[in-house]
């Protein structure tokens, strides 16, 4: 089987086999993918040779001491374990994603136009961190007090306590973790697909705006990354409708920092309703955050008027700065 191939119908497995005992995020995430693709297969958690020996009726992962896609065994604990092209290590999640991720996305309704982009995005931003953490290639303690709040750490808190002697406790905890992991994996796919849809809408709006400094969107949506990729450096503000009003927001300079390309006028900061109407001169202005990154108005006309004033103020500030 190649990295891009979907398993042929004739080879649909009867069993999905991973190890028993304590569990980690990588086999939980792998199980999310495989159980969605092969819902009729029985999930087996075992280290017995009769289960972890490859056969035509099973997919084995995170156990077995071998990586052999043709035999459908996907472990990473052995010597000469598989590495990505850039030398970074795989966990079982990365290996399962590599071979089954595209079919999984198709099963979730992702079309051909977005398939490769979404596959790569999830691999880079969601799968790789699990791979690195599972292999000890990143130190989660570097996150300080947030270290225990990573998804990998939270999933492991579901393990039974040390003195729980119930023989079913491990499997029960694994199944609970699988349900939670599934929610996160499928939410990540949905969010990734939504960002791609939003990017298309943002690009259309950029074309409509031509050289204008204000981007008007048909609804609230992720826009920063799309604006950056489009090279629309001339844009300073975004407006869009909400359920009951209109929003005016600044555009961050990059995805890491909070600095804006332009702040809203300083004399609007923290004002609402009549006070903001008086300060801005715009009837229908209702709110400006004290940090000057977002404002609101009752109507489209009012928010566009606020946006025009904000552009003028930013342009004058840049000219004198």
Secondary structure, DSSP 8 states (H G I E B T S, - for coil): --TT----GGG--SEEEE--SS--HHHHHHHHHHHHH-TTSEEEE---HHHHS--TTEEEES-SS-EEGGGTEE---STT--B-TTS-B--HHHHHHHHHHHHHHHHTT--HHHHHHHHHHHIIIIIHHHHHHHTTSS-GGGGGGGGGGSHHHHHHTTS--TT---TTHHHHHHHHHHHHHHHHHHHHHHHHHHHHHHHHHHHHHHHHHTT-SEEEESS----HHHHHHHT-TT--EEEEE-SSSEEEEE-BSSSS---BSS---GGGTT-BHHHHHHHH--TTEEEE-TTSSEEEESSHHHHHHHHHHHHHHHHHHHHH-
